[in-house]
Amino acid sequence: MRTYGEAEALCESKAPRPLVRPGPIHTKRACKAHWGSPEMRAKLADAYVQAGGDDELATRILGVSVGSARLAKRRHLDAASIGRCRKAQNGP
C-alpha cells in the first residue's frame, strides 16, 4: 500500500497539471459551480477548447469533478450547438 502511495505521489508531481483536491462531500451550495451564469459557460467552453474535448483535462483546468463538467457540457455546450428544442421526426 505504501508503494502505491509513493507511485501516485510521484506521478502526480510530474503531471503538467496536477489534480485538484476534491472538496468535502458536504460542500455548501455557495461553493458549487453555477453553470447557468454566462461567465461559467464561457469558462466551460474555453476549457474544452484548450483541452481539445478531453473531459479530464478540462476538469483539471476548471477545478471541478469530471461528472460535473461532463453534465455541464452535455446540458449547456452540446444543447447550444444542436438547439434547445428538437422535434421528433416521425416518418417521411
VMD Tcl script that draws the C-alpha trace (Angstrom):
set ca {
  {0.00 0.00 0.00}
  {2.88 2.33 0.78}
  {4.39 1.66 -2.67}
  {1.12 2.60 -4.34}
  {1.00 5.87 -2.39}
  {4.58 6.72 -3.32}
  {3.96 5.91 -7.00}
  {0.82 8.04 -7.05}
  {2.64 10.97 -5.45}
  {5.49 10.64 -7.94}
  {3.16 10.56 -10.95}
  {1.16 13.50 -9.64}
  {4.29 15.57 -9.03}
  {5.39 15.01 -12.65}
  {1.97 15.89 -14.13}
  {1.87 19.17 -16.07}
  {-1.49 19.98 -14.50}
  {-1.87 18.30 -11.11}
  {-5.25 17.03 -9.97}
  {-7.41 19.41 -8.00}
  {-8.05 18.27 -4.46}
  {-11.69 17.22 -4.17}
  {-13.87 19.27 -1.86}
  {-15.70 17.79 1.07}
  {-18.92 15.91 0.36}
  {-20.92 18.35 2.47}
  {-19.96 21.32 0.33}
  {-22.36 24.21 0.71}
  {-24.38 25.38 -2.26}
  {-22.35 28.60 -2.46}
  {-19.18 26.61 -3.20}
  {-20.68 24.69 -6.12}
  {-20.31 25.69 -9.75}
  {-23.22 27.71 -11.16}
  {-23.34 26.62 -14.80}
  {-26.34 28.85 -15.54}
  {-24.23 32.01 -15.46}
  {-22.74 33.22 -18.77}
  {-19.27 33.56 -17.20}
  {-19.16 29.91 -16.16}
  {-20.44 28.79 -19.56}
  {-17.66 30.82 -21.19}
  {-15.08 29.23 -18.87}
  {-16.52 25.80 -19.65}
  {-16.32 26.37 -23.40}
  {-12.80 27.79 -23.13}
  {-11.61 24.86 -21.00}
  {-12.94 22.33 -23.52}
  {-11.28 24.24 -26.38}
  {-7.95 24.23 -24.52}
  {-8.36 20.55 -23.62}
  {-9.31 19.56 -27.15}
  {-12.51 17.89 -25.95}
  {-10.81 15.82 -23.24}
  {-13.05 15.69 -20.16}
  {-10.32 15.01 -17.60}
  {-8.05 17.81 -18.78}
  {-10.97 20.25 -18.86}
  {-11.87 19.36 -15.29}
  {-8.32 19.99 -14.17}
  {-8.47 23.43 -15.78}
  {-11.85 24.25 -14.23}
  {-11.20 22.66 -10.84}
  {-14.46 20.69 -10.75}
  {-15.28 17.00 -10.80}
  {-15.36 15.02 -14.05}
  {-19.06 14.28 -13.66}
  {-19.91 17.94 -13.13}
  {-18.02 19.04 -16.24}
  {-19.47 16.25 -18.40}
  {-23.00 17.07 -17.33}
  {-22.49 20.80 -17.87}
  {-21.00 20.12 -21.31}
  {-23.97 17.93 -22.26}
  {-26.54 20.38 -20.93}
  {-25.04 23.69 -22.00}
  {-22.47 23.24 -24.77}
  {-23.97 20.36 -26.73}
  {-27.52 21.71 -26.32}
  {-26.45 25.08 -27.70}
  {-24.92 23.52 -30.79}
  {-27.95 21.39 -31.71}
  {-30.64 23.77 -30.48}
  {-32.62 23.69 -27.26}
  {-35.76 22.10 -28.72}
  {-35.61 19.26 -31.20}
  {-38.79 17.85 -32.58}
  {-39.02 14.14 -33.15}
  {-39.17 13.18 -36.79}
  {-41.83 10.53 -37.08}
  {-41.82 9.25 -40.58}
  {-41.04 10.53 -44.08}
}
mol new
graphics top color blue
foreach p $ca { graphics top sphere $p radius 0.5 }
foreach p [lrange $ca 0 end-1] q [lrange $ca 1 end] { graphics top cylinder $p $q radius 0.2 }
display resetview
